[in-house]
Amino acid sequence: CERINMNQFRFGTGISSYQVEGDRSGRDSCIWDDFCLVKGNIKDKTDGNVAIDFYHRYKEDLQCAKELGIQDFRFSISWPRVIKDDGSVNEEGLDFYSDLVDEIIKDGMNPVITIFHWDLPSVLMKKGGFTNRSIITDFIHYVEVLSKKLSPRVKDWITFNEPQCFIGIGYQKRGQAPKIDCDYITMAKAAHNVLLCHSHAYQILKKDNPNCTVSFVNTFNVPLPYGRKKENMEKELSDILFTVPNTKEEFYTLSIYSDPLYLGSYPEKYLKKTGISEIIEDGDMDLIRKSKPDYLCLNIYTGTYYRNNKEGKTVIYEKKTESEKTDLPWLLRREKSIYYGCKYLYNRYKAPIIITENGGCYHDRLLKDKTVHDKERCQYLRKYLHEVKQCIKEEIDIRGYYYWSLFDNFEWEWGESKRFGLVYIDYKDHLKRYKKDSFFAYQRIIKKSRS
């Protein structure tokens, strides 16, 4: 891999609370606990009750991250581990995250905290979750507790991870929690309430530590040009990316979150939809405008090819190659997605970018000598990082790249059957950790970038 050598560029990895922590006894229930109890929801019938036991092994795991050589360690906080069902603070849970922050700093890394990564307390879901505007009050309380305890030791915060998933998928009874069926306007309410929660959190965190950064993570499937004259397609494909949802099935979208956050208003076509204007109360948009995220935090994995047909119309190009396939049907190794995804977003919003997630899922095997030769993931990593360097050459302001994930973990509806990690977890042998070839490949890339 060519070197990425910028003074401000930071390498990192990410994990999320429900996927790694375990220790169910130390927290109240979340919607993923409830989701796992329903037969058929999890492909391999596992759950997050133990996960990879990061809660008890975090010191050991942070040593692994330190050895990797990353600058930023991204993790999320479990809302029901910090706030009990009755609204009181779980001091033991809060102290865990405080100790974790101290340990990350002691090991020479920078903690990057995600406040919400999908594990909504069950008690709040019973009140409607993000469809109920009252959740803003609950989120404010949660953030105030975190900020009081962790500021100013934590200088980088992310309020939400991927509303395209927890709203766009989870709120139309598809394959993720909470798996409820909402109509278009109810999903719009949920999306708006998420933006308001972010905005209140932004104000709280900036008040307690004016030097901190506060961001928001979006994810999206990148429209990719296929064939000749690709440059002629870029404007049209960018427009496709930023279209607004016409139906509730299209709520896996970008613009209804990113436009308000970075441009200060919803897309005009979206506002013309029946009922949208009615959900916006006086002062809402002013608050959102005052809470512009410091970074464009992007989770980019893959894309969809488009080409011009014989009639000159832009259509999806369905063909897939063997080299693109991974161990997940939706995840095709299309490294140009990082190049075009960053280009489209930077051209529209002109904000510095951090790639907060990018990773490959492959069917890894632990050999008898306890090695894992994941050459496909090594290739994935190098090819995507090559595109990051190309963005930098073209003066797209990318400040960091976090590989997802440091460890194999509980991969949501797929359970323990799918692996993204740089470190192999042996679920059959006391959750032992083994560094894969990709761990050392990423380690070499980081080291060379600093030389």
Backbone torsions as a table, in degrees:
resi	resn	phi	psi	omega
1	CYS	NA	135.8	176.0
2	GLU	-66.0	152.9	-177.9
3	ARG	-71.4	142.5	168.7
4	ILE	-107.4	109.5	-169.9
5	ASN	-127.6	86.5	175.5
6	MET	-129.9	140.0	-176.1
7	ASN	-60.1	-33.2	-175.8
8	GLN	-93.6	-4.7	-173.7
9	PHE	-76.7	135.8	-177.0
10	ARG	-127.8	134.5	175.2
11	PHE	-97.3	147.4	179.0
12	GLY	-157.4	-176.7	170.9
13	THR	-139.4	171.2	-179.9
14	GLY	-137.2	154.0	170.8
15	ILE	-142.4	163.2	173.7
16	SER	-129.9	150.7	-170.0
17	SER	-54.8	-55.0	-175.2
18	TYR	-64.9	-31.1	-175.3
19	GLN	-76.6	-19.9	-174.4
20	VAL	-126.9	-29.2	-165.3
21	GLU	-69.2	-50.2	-170.8
22	GLY	72.8	-148.4	180.0
23	ASP	50.6	63.4	179.8
24	ARG	-61.7	-28.3	-177.0
25	SER	-67.2	-17.8	-176.2
26	GLY	-91.5	5.9	-178.6
27	ARG	-150.5	164.4	173.7
28	ASP	-82.4	176.6	-172.1
29	SER	-75.9	150.5	172.8
30	CYS	-123.5	173.6	-175.5
31	ILE	-65.8	-24.0	177.5
32	TRP	-76.6	-28.3	169.9
33	ASP	-60.7	-46.1	-179.7
34	ASP	-64.7	-41.4	-179.4
35	PHE	-61.9	-40.6	-178.3
36	CYS	-68.2	-23.1	-179.2
37	LEU	-74.9	-18.0	-176.6
38	VAL	-85.9	121.6	-177.6
39	LYS	-57.4	131.0	177.0
40	GLY	95.1	-12.6	-178.9
41	ASN	-71.9	-37.9	-178.2
42	ILE	-106.7	124.6	-170.8
43	LYS	-57.6	-40.4	-177.3
44	ASP	-105.8	11.1	174.9
45	LYS	67.0	19.9	176.2
46	THR	-91.5	-177.4	178.9
47	ASP	-152.9	-175.5	-178.2
48	GLY	-99.9	17.9	-177.5
49	ASN	-63.0	-34.6	177.6
50	VAL	-115.5	-39.1	-177.5
51	ALA	52.4	-124.6	177.0
52	ILE	-110.2	14.3	174.0
53	ASP	60.9	36.7	177.7
54	PHE	-60.8	-30.6	-178.6
55	TYR	-55.2	-39.8	-178.7
56	HIS	-96.4	-16.4	-173.4
57	ARG	-114.7	16.9	-171.2
58	TYR	-63.1	-32.6	179.9
59	LYS	-65.5	-44.0	175.5
60	GLU	-61.3	-44.0	-177.4
61	ASP	-68.8	-33.6	177.0
62	LEU	-69.3	-30.2	174.4
63	GLN	-63.4	-36.0	176.4
64	CYS	-64.4	-44.4	178.2
65	ALA	-63.6	-39.7	178.1
66	LYS	-62.2	-43.5	178.4
67	GLU	-62.3	-35.3	178.7
68	LEU	-61.7	-34.2	175.9
69	GLY	98.0	13.9	-179.0
70	ILE	-70.5	155.8	174.7
71	GLN	-94.1	-35.7	-175.4
72	ASP	-115.4	131.0	176.2
73	PHE	-113.2	106.6	-179.0
74	ARG	-92.2	130.8	175.5
75	PHE	-145.2	163.8	177.9
76	SER	-115.7	160.9	179.5
77	ILE	-106.0	137.5	177.7
78	SER	-83.5	112.4	179.8
79	TRP	-53.3	-49.2	-179.0
80	PRO	-74.3	-5.0	172.0
81	ARG	-84.3	-23.8	-177.5
82	VAL	-97.4	-40.4	-178.9
83	ILE	-114.7	123.2	179.9
84	LYS	-74.2	167.2	-179.0
85	ASP	-59.0	-29.2	179.9
86	ASP	-85.6	3.4	178.2
87	GLY	91.8	-7.9	178.5
88	SER	-78.9	163.1	-177.6
89	VAL	-86.1	132.6	172.5
90	ASN	-88.4	96.0	-173.7
91	GLU	-61.3	-35.2	179.1
92	GLU	-64.0	-43.0	177.9
93	GLY	-66.1	-41.3	179.2
94	LEU	-64.6	-40.4	178.9
95	ASP	-64.2	-33.4	177.1
96	PHE	-57.7	-47.3	-178.8
97	TYR	-70.7	-32.6	175.8
98	SER	-64.4	-44.3	177.7
99	ASP	-65.2	-37.7	178.4
100	LEU	-62.4	-44.4	177.8
101	VAL	-59.7	-46.0	179.8
102	ASP	-60.4	-40.6	-178.0
103	GLU	-68.6	-40.1	177.5
104	ILE	-60.3	-45.8	-179.7
105	ILE	-65.8	-42.0	179.5
106	LYS	-60.2	-33.9	-179.8
107	ASP	-84.9	9.9	172.7
108	GLY	82.4	19.2	179.7
109	MET	-115.8	165.2	179.7
110	ASN	-103.8	122.1	178.0
111	PRO	-74.7	129.9	174.0
112	VAL	-118.3	111.9	-171.3
113	ILE	-99.8	129.6	168.4
114	THR	-98.7	122.5	-174.8
115	ILE	-77.0	-37.1	179.5
116	PHE	-133.4	113.5	176.1
117	HIS	-126.2	60.3	165.9
118	TRP	85.9	-20.2	-172.6
119	ASP	-90.3	69.5	179.2
120	LEU	-65.9	136.0	175.7
121	PRO	-56.4	136.0	-179.0
122	SER	-58.5	-36.8	-177.4
123	VAL	-62.5	-31.7	178.1
124	LEU	-79.5	-28.9	176.9
125	MET	-66.6	-33.7	178.5
126	LYS	-64.3	-20.7	177.0
127	LYS	-92.6	2.5	179.7
128	GLY	112.4	-3.9	179.8
129	GLY	59.9	-136.4	-176.9
130	PHE	-77.2	-6.4	175.5
131	THR	-75.5	-16.7	-178.9
132	ASN	-101.8	120.1	-177.1
133	ARG	-59.2	-20.8	179.6
134	SER	-64.1	-16.1	-179.7
135	ILE	-65.3	-20.8	179.2
136	ILE	-61.2	-42.6	178.6
137	THR	-62.5	-41.8	178.8
138	ASP	-65.3	-40.7	-179.1
139	PHE	-68.3	-38.5	177.0
140	ILE	-59.1	-45.6	178.9
141	HIS	-59.7	-46.9	179.1
142	TYR	-58.6	-47.4	-177.8
143	VAL	-68.4	-38.8	178.0
144	GLU	-59.9	-39.9	178.4
145	VAL	-64.3	-45.8	179.9
146	LEU	-63.9	-46.0	-176.4
147	SER	-64.1	-42.1	179.7
148	LYS	-61.3	-37.6	-176.5
149	LYS	-81.5	-36.9	-167.1
150	LEU	-108.4	-19.1	175.3
151	SER	-80.6	142.6	3.0
152	PRO	-96.9	16.8	-180.0
153	ARG	-63.6	-29.6	-179.9
154	VAL	-102.1	121.8	-178.8
155	LYS	-105.5	-9.6	-178.4
156	ASP	-127.9	119.4	-178.1
157	TRP	-123.3	147.2	169.5
158	ILE	-124.5	127.1	-176.1
159	THR	-77.7	-49.2	-175.5
160	PHE	-134.1	146.6	174.1
161	ASN	-113.0	115.5	168.8
162	GLU	56.0	67.4	172.8
163	PRO	-62.1	-21.3	175.5
164	GLN	-57.5	-27.3	179.1
165	CYS	-92.9	-56.1	-172.4
166	PHE	-73.7	-21.0	170.5
167	ILE	-99.8	-54.9	-173.2
168	GLY	-61.6	-30.4	177.8
169	ILE	-105.5	-49.6	-174.2
170	GLY	-65.6	-24.9	-176.4
171	TYR	-100.0	14.4	170.6
172	GLN	-133.2	36.1	170.0
173	LYS	54.8	44.1	174.4
174	ARG	-106.1	-154.6	-165.5
175	GLY	-81.1	24.5	178.8
176	GLN	-140.9	157.2	178.0
177	ALA	-65.9	145.5	7.5
178	PRO	-87.7	-1.3	177.2
179	LYS	55.7	54.9	174.9
180	ILE	-112.1	161.6	-175.6
181	ASP	-109.3	107.4	-178.6
182	CYS	-113.1	154.2	174.0
183	ASP	-85.2	177.4	-173.8
184	TYR	-57.4	-49.6	-174.2
185	ILE	-69.6	-31.9	177.4
186	THR	-68.0	-38.3	175.7
187	MET	-66.0	-36.2	176.7
188	ALA	-64.3	-39.2	176.2
189	LYS	-61.1	-44.8	-179.6
190	ALA	-61.2	-44.5	179.3
191	ALA	-61.5	-42.5	180.0
192	HIS	-65.2	-41.2	179.3
193	ASN	-65.4	-34.2	175.1
194	VAL	-61.7	-43.5	178.9
195	LEU	-64.1	-37.8	178.1
196	LEU	-69.0	-38.7	175.5
197	CYS	-60.3	-45.7	176.8
198	HIS	-56.6	-45.6	-174.0
199	SER	-65.7	-41.4	176.3
200	HIS	-65.0	-41.6	178.8
201	ALA	-61.9	-42.2	178.6
202	TYR	-55.3	-47.8	-178.0
203	GLN	-65.2	-39.4	179.9
204	ILE	-65.3	-48.8	-175.7
205	LEU	-67.0	-39.3	179.2
206	LYS	-69.6	-33.2	178.0
207	LYS	-66.5	-43.0	-177.7
208	ASP	-75.4	-28.8	178.2
209	ASN	-147.9	90.6	-175.9
210	PRO	-58.7	-19.9	-177.9
211	ASN	-90.5	-0.6	-178.6
212	CYS	-79.5	163.9	172.2
213	THR	-109.2	144.8	179.3
214	VAL	-131.3	123.1	-175.9
215	SER	-132.7	-175.6	-171.8
216	PHE	-149.5	131.3	-175.0
217	VAL	-99.0	125.1	170.9
218	ASN	-111.8	152.3	172.7
219	THR	-128.8	159.3	-177.0
220	PHE	-168.2	154.0	173.4
221	ASN	-89.5	122.5	-169.5
222	VAL	-85.8	125.4	173.0
223	PRO	-70.7	123.5	-174.3
224	LEU	-115.7	135.9	177.0
225	PRO	-77.3	139.4	179.0
226	TYR	-124.4	135.8	177.2
227	GLY	97.6	-163.6	-177.8
228	ARG	-78.6	166.1	177.3
229	LYS	54.3	45.6	-177.8
230	LYS	-61.5	-36.0	-177.2
231	GLU	-59.7	-31.7	-179.1
232	ASN	-69.2	-16.7	-177.4
233	MET	-95.9	-13.9	-169.3
234	GLU	-61.3	-42.8	-179.6
235	LYS	-62.8	-44.0	-179.3
236	GLU	-66.0	-40.4	-179.5
237	LEU	-70.2	-34.4	174.3
238	SER	-63.1	-41.0	177.1
239	ASP	-62.4	-38.8	177.7
240	ILE	-61.7	-43.0	-179.6
241	LEU	-59.9	-38.5	-173.3
242	PHE	-98.3	16.9	175.7
243	THR	-67.3	155.6	179.1
244	VAL	-95.1	155.1	-178.5
245	PRO	-69.8	128.1	175.0
246	ASN	-87.0	-28.0	178.7
247	THR	-131.4	166.2	-179.8
248	LYS	-64.9	-26.7	178.8
249	GLU	-67.2	-13.2	-178.2
250	GLU	-102.0	16.5	-177.6
251	PHE	-76.5	-0.6	169.5
252	TYR	-80.4	74.9	-169.3
253	THR	-133.3	175.3	-173.6
254	LEU	-115.4	-46.3	-166.8
255	SER	-65.2	-30.3	-177.9
256	ILE	-71.1	-14.2	171.9
257	TYR	-101.0	-49.6	-171.3
258	SER	-73.5	-35.5	178.7
259	ASP	-63.6	-49.0	176.7
260	PRO	-60.2	-40.3	-176.3
261	LEU	-68.5	-41.8	-172.3
262	TYR	-105.9	-23.0	179.4
263	LEU	-111.3	-13.4	174.0
264	GLY	90.1	4.6	179.4
265	SER	-156.1	156.7	174.0
266	TYR	-72.3	153.9	174.2
267	PRO	-56.8	141.8	-175.8
268	GLU	-58.2	-41.5	-179.6
269	LYS	-64.0	-33.1	178.8
270	TYR	-69.1	-42.0	-179.6
271	LEU	-64.0	-23.9	179.8
272	LYS	-80.7	-9.1	177.6
273	LYS	-67.0	144.2	-177.6
274	THR	-58.4	122.6	173.3
275	GLY	93.0	-12.5	-176.9
276	ILE	-65.8	-47.4	-178.0
277	SER	-60.4	-31.0	-176.8
278	GLU	-69.4	-22.7	-178.3
279	ILE	-83.1	-10.8	-178.3
280	ILE	-93.0	114.4	-179.3
281	GLU	-90.6	163.6	178.4
282	ASP	-55.8	131.2	177.5
283	GLY	91.8	-16.1	-176.9
284	ASP	-59.7	-52.2	-174.6
285	MET	-70.0	-32.1	175.9
286	ASP	-62.3	-42.4	179.0
287	LEU	-64.4	-43.1	179.5
288	ILE	-63.2	-40.7	-179.9
289	ARG	-64.3	-30.5	179.6
290	LYS	-81.2	0.1	-172.2
291	SER	-126.2	38.5	179.6
292	LYS	-62.9	125.2	-179.2
293	PRO	-59.3	148.7	-179.2
294	ASP	-73.2	-30.0	179.4
295	TYR	-128.1	154.5	163.9
296	LEU	-85.9	99.6	178.9
297	CYS	-92.7	118.4	-171.2
298	LEU	-122.9	129.2	170.3
299	ASN	-100.2	107.6	-174.9
300	ILE	-122.1	123.5	-178.9
301	TYR	-120.7	-45.3	-170.6
302	THR	-154.1	-177.9	-179.8
303	GLY	-153.0	175.4	178.3
304	THR	-119.4	130.2	-180.0
305	TYR	-78.9	142.3	173.0
306	TYR	-126.0	147.7	175.5
307	ARG	-143.7	167.5	176.1
308	ASN	-91.2	125.6	178.3
309	ASN	-82.3	-175.2	-175.5
310	LYS	-61.9	-27.4	179.9
311	GLU	-86.1	0.0	-179.9
312	GLY	83.9	7.4	179.6
313	LYS	-89.2	141.1	178.7
314	THR	-81.1	121.8	-177.1
315	VAL	-133.8	160.2	177.7
316	ILE	-69.7	136.6	177.0
317	TYR	-102.8	112.5	-167.5
318	GLU	-82.7	-17.5	-170.0
319	LYS	-62.0	136.9	177.1
320	LYS	-122.7	144.1	176.9
321	THR	-103.1	159.0	-179.8
322	GLU	-62.0	-37.4	-177.7
323	SER	-66.8	-20.0	-179.6
324	GLU	-81.4	-21.9	-170.9
325	LYS	-72.4	143.7	173.3
326	THR	-123.4	-163.5	-178.9
327	ASP	-89.2	7.6	175.2
328	LEU	-125.4	135.3	-175.6
329	PRO	-63.0	-31.3	-176.8
330	TRP	-83.7	-17.7	-172.0
331	LEU	-100.8	101.0	174.8
332	LEU	-103.6	137.5	-179.6
333	ARG	-74.7	94.7	179.1
334	ARG	-126.6	87.0	-170.8
335	GLU	-63.4	-23.8	177.2
336	LYS	-64.8	-13.4	177.6
337	SER	-61.7	-34.3	178.2
338	ILE	-70.0	-41.1	-179.7
339	TYR	-62.8	-53.7	-176.5
340	TYR	-72.6	-36.2	178.8
341	GLY	-60.2	-47.6	178.9
342	CYS	-66.1	-38.5	-179.3
343	LYS	-64.4	-47.4	179.5
344	TYR	-60.0	-46.4	-176.2
345	LEU	-69.4	-41.0	-178.3
346	TYR	-67.5	-39.8	178.8
347	ASN	-63.2	-32.7	-177.0
348	ARG	-83.7	-39.8	-169.4
349	TYR	-112.6	-17.2	175.4
350	LYS	54.0	41.5	177.8
351	ALA	-119.7	150.0	178.7
352	PRO	-62.9	144.6	-172.4
353	ILE	-109.0	139.4	162.9
354	ILE	-123.6	125.8	175.1
355	ILE	-82.6	101.1	-171.4
356	THR	-85.9	-15.2	171.9
357	GLU	-150.2	136.6	168.0
358	ASN	-165.3	128.1	-178.7
359	GLY	-168.7	165.3	-178.2
360	GLY	-115.0	138.9	179.0
361	CYS	-106.1	120.1	-178.4
362	TYR	-137.0	159.9	-178.5
363	HIS	-85.0	90.1	-175.5
364	ASP	-83.6	148.3	178.0
365	ARG	-125.3	130.1	174.5
366	LEU	-86.9	116.3	-177.4
367	LEU	-81.3	171.5	-176.7
368	LYS	-61.8	-30.7	178.5
369	ASP	-85.8	12.1	176.0
370	LYS	66.4	34.0	174.3
371	THR	-112.4	157.6	176.8
372	VAL	-131.4	111.9	-177.3
373	HIS	-99.2	82.9	-175.9
374	ASP	-95.3	67.5	-175.1
375	LYS	-61.5	-30.8	179.1
376	GLU	-64.1	-40.4	179.5
377	ARG	-69.9	-37.9	176.2
378	CYS	-59.1	-44.4	179.0
379	GLN	-65.3	-42.9	176.6
380	TYR	-54.4	-50.6	-176.8
381	LEU	-60.6	-47.2	-177.3
382	ARG	-65.3	-42.4	-177.4
383	LYS	-67.3	-41.2	179.3
384	TYR	-68.4	-39.2	179.3
385	LEU	-69.8	-28.3	173.3
386	HIS	-60.9	-39.2	178.6
387	GLU	-70.8	-31.4	174.0
388	VAL	-61.8	-44.1	179.3
389	LYS	-63.6	-36.3	178.4
390	GLN	-63.1	-40.2	175.6
391	CYS	-59.2	-44.4	-178.9
392	ILE	-63.7	-39.5	177.2
393	LYS	-59.4	-33.9	-179.4
394	GLU	-90.0	14.4	174.3
395	GLU	65.0	30.4	166.6
396	ILE	-82.0	126.4	-169.0
397	ASP	-81.1	84.8	177.1
398	ILE	-102.1	124.6	-174.5
399	ARG	-101.4	-16.4	-177.0
400	GLY	-168.6	163.3	179.3
401	TYR	-140.5	123.8	176.8
402	TYR	-114.5	119.6	176.3
403	TYR	-74.9	139.2	174.2
404	TRP	-112.0	119.1	5.5
405	SER	-129.9	164.9	177.3
406	LEU	-62.4	-41.7	-177.1
407	PHE	-121.0	151.9	161.2
408	ASP	-57.5	147.8	-177.8
409	ASN	-154.4	-172.6	175.6
410	PHE	-73.6	107.8	-171.4
411	GLU	-92.9	62.5	174.1
412	TRP	48.8	-127.0	-173.6
413	GLU	-65.9	-13.3	177.9
414	TRP	-90.1	-6.8	178.9
415	GLY	64.7	-137.3	-178.0
416	GLU	-92.7	7.5	-172.7
417	SER	-83.9	-12.3	-178.6
418	LYS	-119.8	139.1	-172.2
419	ARG	-124.3	124.9	175.1
420	PHE	-110.4	-12.2	-163.8
421	GLY	-71.3	156.7	166.6
422	LEU	-81.6	-17.6	178.8
423	VAL	-120.1	127.7	-178.4
424	TYR	-79.9	134.9	174.2
425	ILE	-106.6	122.7	178.6
426	ASP	-90.1	95.2	-177.0
427	TYR	-67.7	-16.9	-178.3
428	LYS	-93.6	-7.0	-176.6
429	ASP	-137.6	71.0	171.3
430	HIS	56.4	30.5	175.5
431	LEU	57.8	35.6	178.3
432	LYS	-64.5	147.6	-177.2
433	ARG	-103.7	136.4	176.6
434	TYR	-137.3	126.1	-178.9
435	LYS	-72.4	130.4	178.3
436	LYS	-85.6	168.2	175.6
437	ASP	-57.4	-34.1	-179.5
438	SER	-65.0	-29.3	175.6
439	PHE	-58.9	-48.4	-177.3
440	PHE	-73.4	-30.0	175.7
441	ALA	-64.8	-45.6	178.8
442	TYR	-66.3	-39.2	178.3
443	GLN	-58.9	-43.0	179.5
444	ARG	-66.4	-39.7	178.5
445	ILE	-61.7	-44.9	179.8
446	ILE	-62.6	-45.1	-178.1
447	LYS	-63.1	-43.8	-179.1
448	LYS	-65.9	-33.0	-178.7
449	SER	-67.7	-20.7	-178.4
450	ARG	-97.0	-6.1	-176.5
451	SER	-86.9	NA	NA
